[in-house]
């Protein structure tokens, strides 16, 4: 336990340091403008760090597989198809004028409904996770194919708008969605922390969890809903990110002194936050936006995914 607290302390100090650096570097004394402007971006990065990191950790606990992420169920593909469909129906200009709050609610409910449909209709007893994951992969391919078809049918100018929503953007802050996302994060944080002991039991396996009195079907459904909500928040705020959660959870699995979730949950958030804030500070303040953080994260995360696949094969 002492080792865990020491690790928490060091990571918290590193996160505090990169946050201070991000907020103050190259400010030139213009605090009245810099602090509110960068403060919103910092809040966005912390929300994304929590939603992506925790949703991936919960999903890996549910599936007992360290190389899977919620995107395997096609959530990101469904989000992209939704964006392209809205551009197809309303046009590029109409898409940009849609109410952000209503659009966010629609996307969240759509992804939540998709997760419930996937869970309830594709598993007879709400327990066949392998089948659910395979069907999720198939639906992901279907959504991507439909998305490509619609993009070929729309106007080239509208295509640019639809394509812009396909990449994660950490520099664009939507204050309305920031408040909504922050409220959802707080509620999910309270619920997830209350379930930390059940997560430890679930990690033992289905048979052991049921034997210890855990309502496996109900709790699995709740976890899947939580993952869907967190993924919808992150995608609505910045766009789809495939490999950040995998990268963060791989680091957590490597350095965590314990498999208990009261240790792994805070570690996941801290490492995810350090990765995003430090990376954004480097690309935005030091490199003057001459690179894109999301591209680097996807590249490194993809390499980690390949490494994990090869290691499991051995």
C-alpha positions in Angstrom: 0.0 0.0 0.0 2.9 2.4 0.8 4.3 1.7 -2.7 0.9 2.5 -4.2 0.7 5.8 -2.3 4.2 6.7 -3.3 3.4 6.1 -6.9 0.2 8.2 -6.6 2.2 11.0 -5.1 4.8 11.1 -7.8 2.2 10.9 -10.6 0.1 13.6 -9.0 3.2 15.8 -8.7 4.0 15.2 -12.4 0.4 16.0 -13.4 0.5 19.2 -11.3 3.8 20.2 -12.9 2.6 19.7 -16.5 -0.7 21.5 -15.7 1.2 24.5 -14.3 3.5 24.4 -17.3 0.6 24.3 -19.8 -1.2 27.2 -18.0 1.8 29.5 -17.7 4.3 28.8 -20.4 4.7 31.5 -23.0 1.9 33.6 -21.4 3.8 36.9 -21.6 1.9 38.2 -18.5 -1.5 38.2 -20.3 -3.1 36.4 -17.4 -6.6 37.8 -17.9 -6.8 36.2 -21.3 -4.5 33.2 -20.9 -5.9 31.6 -17.7 -9.6 31.4 -18.8 -8.7 30.4 -22.3 -6.2 27.7 -21.3 -8.3 26.7 -18.3 -11.1 25.6 -20.5 -8.7 23.5 -22.6 -7.2 22.0 -19.5 -10.6 21.0 -18.2 -11.4 19.4 -21.6 -8.2 17.4 -21.5 -8.9 16.2 -17.9 -12.4 15.1 -18.9 -11.1 13.3 -21.9 -8.4 11.6 -19.8 -11.0 10.3 -17.4 -13.6 9.2 -20.0 -11.3 7.4 -22.3 -9.0 5.9 -19.7 -11.7 4.7 -17.3 -14.0 3.4 -20.0 -11.2 1.3 -21.4 -10.2 -0.1 -18.0 -13.9 -1.0 -17.3 -14.3 -2.7 -20.6 -11.1 -4.7 -20.2 -12.3 -5.8 -16.8 -15.6 -6.8 -18.2 -14.0 -8.8 -21.1 -10.9 -10.1 -19.2 -8.8 -9.0 -22.2 -6.1 -6.4 -22.0 -6.0 -5.6 -25.7 -9.7 -4.7 -26.2 -11.2 -1.2 -26.1 -14.9 0.0 -26.3 -14.2 1.0 -29.9 -14.2 -2.8 -30.7 -18.0 -2.7 -30.3 -18.3 -0.1 -33.1 -19.1 2.9 -30.9 -16.6 5.2 -32.8 -17.9 3.9 -36.1 -21.5 4.6 -35.1 -20.4 8.2 -34.1 -18.7 8.8 -37.4 -21.8 7.4 -39.3 -24.0 9.8 -37.2 -21.9 12.8 -38.1 -21.9 12.0 -41.8 -25.6 11.3 -41.8 -26.3 14.7 -40.2 -24.1 16.4 -42.8 -25.9 14.4 -45.6 -29.3 15.5 -44.3 -28.7 19.1 -43.3 -25.7 20.0 -45.4 -22.3 21.4 -44.1 -23.7 24.8 -43.1 -26.8 23.3 -41.4 -24.6 20.8 -39.6 -22.4 23.5 -38.1 -25.5 25.4 -36.9 -27.1 22.5 -35.1 -27.7 23.0 -31.3 -24.7 21.5 -29.5 -26.7 20.4 -26.5 -29.4 18.7 -28.5 -26.8 17.1 -30.8 -24.8 15.8 -27.8 -28.0 14.3 -26.3 -29.0 12.7 -29.5 -25.5 11.1 -30.0 -25.4 9.9 -26.4 -28.8 8.3 -26.5 -28.0 6.7 -29.9 -24.8 5.1 -28.6 -26.5 4.1 -25.4 -29.4 2.5 -27.3 -26.9 0.7 -29.5 -25.1 -0.7 -26.6 -28.3 -1.9 -24.9 -29.5 -3.4 -28.2 -26.2 -5.2 -28.7 -26.3 -6.5 -25.1 -29.9 -7.7 -24.9 -30.8 -8.9 -28.4 -27.5 -10.6 -29.3 -27.0 -12.6 -26.2 -29.7 -15.0 -25.1 -28.9 -14.8 -21.4 -26.9 -11.6 -21.3 -23.7 -13.6 -20.7 -22.1 -14.5 -24.0 -19.5 -11.7 -24.2 -17.5 -13.3 -26.9 -20.4 -13.4 -29.3 -21.4 -9.8 -28.4 -17.8 -8.6 -29.2 -17.8 -10.5 -32.5 -21.1 -9.0 -33.5 -19.9 -5.6 -32.4 -16.9 -5.9 -34.7 -19.2 -6.8 -37.6 -21.4 -3.8 -36.9 -18.3 -1.6 -36.7 -17.4 -2.7 -40.2 -21.0 -2.1 -41.4 -21.0 1.4 -39.9 -17.7 2.3 -41.5 -18.9 1.0 -44.9 -22.1 3.0 -44.7 -20.1 6.0 -43.6 -17.8 5.7 -46.6 -20.8 5.3 -48.9 -22.5 8.5 -47.6 -19.2 10.4 -47.9 -19.0 9.5 -51.5 -22.6 10.8 -52.1 -22.3 14.2 -50.5 -21.0 17.5 -51.9 -17.2 17.9 -51.7 -17.6 20.9 -49.5 -19.9 19.0 -47.1 -17.4 16.1 -47.3 -14.7 18.4 -45.8 -17.0 19.1 -42.9 -17.8 15.4 -42.3 -14.1 14.5 -42.6 -13.2 17.1 -40.0 -15.3 15.3 -37.4 -13.4 12.1 -38.1 -10.3 13.3 -36.2 -9.8 14.2 -32.6 -9.3 17.9 -32.0 -8.0 19.0 -28.6 -7.8 22.7 -29.4 -11.5 23.3 -30.0 -13.5 23.8 -26.8 -17.3 23.8 -26.6 -18.2 25.4 -23.3 -21.8 24.1 -23.3 -20.7 20.5 -23.9 -17.9 21.0 -21.4 -20.4 21.6 -18.6 -22.5 18.7 -19.6 -19.5 16.4 -20.0 -18.2 17.5 -16.6 -21.5 16.7 -14.9 -21.6 13.2 -16.5 -18.0 12.6 -15.4 -18.7 13.5 -11.8 -21.8 11.2 -11.7 -19.9 8.3 -13.3 -16.9 8.9 -11.0 -19.1 8.5 -8.0 -20.8 5.3 -9.3 -17.6 3.7 -10.5 -15.8 4.3 -7.2 -18.7 2.7 -5.4 -18.4 -0.4 -7.6 -14.7 -0.8 -7.2 -15.0 -3.9 -5.0 -17.4 -5.5 -7.4 -14.9 -4.8 -10.2 -12.3 -6.7 -8.2 -14.7 -9.7 -8.0 -15.6 -9.5 -11.7 -11.9 -9.6 -12.5 -11.8 -13.1 -11.0 -14.0 -14.5 -13.8 -17.6 -15.2 -14.4 -18.0 -18.4 -12.4 -16.1 -17.1 -9.4 -18.0 -13.8 -9.5 -21.4 -15.6 -9.6 -20.2 -18.0 -6.8 -19.4 -15.0 -4.7 -22.9 -13.6 -5.1 -22.4 -11.0 -7.9 -25.3 -10.5 -10.3 -23.1 -11.0 -13.3 -25.7 -10.1 -16.0 -27.0 -7.0 -14.3 -23.5 -5.7 -13.4 -22.2 -6.4 -16.9 -25.1 -4.5 -18.4 -24.4 -1.5 -16.1 -20.7 -1.5 -17.0 -21.5 -1.6 -20.7 -23.9 1.3 -20.3 -21.3 3.3 -18.4 -18.7 2.6 -21.1 -21.1 3.7 -23.8 -21.9 7.0 -21.9 -18.2 7.8 -21.3 -17.3 7.0 -24.9 -20.1 9.2 -26.2 -18.9 12.1 -24.0 -15.3 11.9 -25.3 -16.3 11.5 -28.9 -18.8 14.4 -28.7 -16.2 16.7 -27.1 -13.1 16.0 -29.3 -14.0 13.2 -31.7 -13.0 9.5 -31.9 -9.8 8.3 -30.3 -9.0 4.6 -30.8 -5.8 3.8 -29.0 -5.4 6.2 -26.1 -7.2 4.0 -23.7 -5.2 0.9 -24.8 -1.9 2.8 -24.4 -2.8 4.1 -20.9 -4.1 0.7 -19.7 -1.0 -1.0 -21.0 1.1 1.4 -18.9 -1.1 0.9 -15.9 -0.8 -2.9 -16.2 3.0 -2.6 -16.4 3.5 -0.3 -13.4 0.5 -1.0 -11.1 1.6 -2.7 -7.8 -1.8 -4.2 -7.4 -4.7 -5.5 -9.5 -7.3 -4.0 -7.2 -9.4 -1.2 -8.8 -9.0 1.2 -6.0 -5.4 1.4 -7.2 -5.8 1.0 -10.9 -8.7 3.5 -11.4 -6.7 6.5 -10.0 -3.6 5.3 -11.8 -5.5 5.2 -15.1 -6.7 8.7 -14.7 -3.3 10.1 -13.7 -1.4 8.5 -16.5 -4.1 9.4 -19.1 -4.1 13.0 -17.9 -0.3 13.3 -17.9 -0.2 11.9 -21.4 -2.8 14.4 -22.8 -1.8 17.5 -20.9 2.0 17.0 -21.5 1.4 16.1 -25.1 -0.9 19.1 -25.8 1.5 21.4 -24.0 4.4 20.2 -26.2 2.5 20.4 -29.5 0.6 23.6 -28.7 3.0 25.7 -26.8 6.5 24.4 -27.7 6.0 23.2 -31.3 3.4 25.9 -32.1 0.8 23.5 -33.5 3.2 22.1 -36.1 2.1 18.6 -35.2 -1.2 16.9 -34.1 -1.3 15.1 -30.8 -4.1 12.7 -31.7 -2.1 11.4 -34.7 0.9 10.7 -32.5 -1.3 9.0 -29.8 -2.9 6.8 -32.4 0.5 5.9 -33.9 2.1 5.0 -30.6 -1.1 3.2 -29.4 -1.1 1.2 -32.6 2.4 0.1 -32.0 1.5 -0.9 -28.4 -1.5 -2.9 -29.8 0.8 -4.8 -32.2 3.2 -5.5 -29.3 0.5 -6.8 -27.1 -0.8 -9.0 -29.8 2.6 -10.5 -30.5 3.3 -11.0 -26.8 0.0 -12.8 -26.3 0.7 -15.0 -29.3 4.0 -16.1 -27.8 
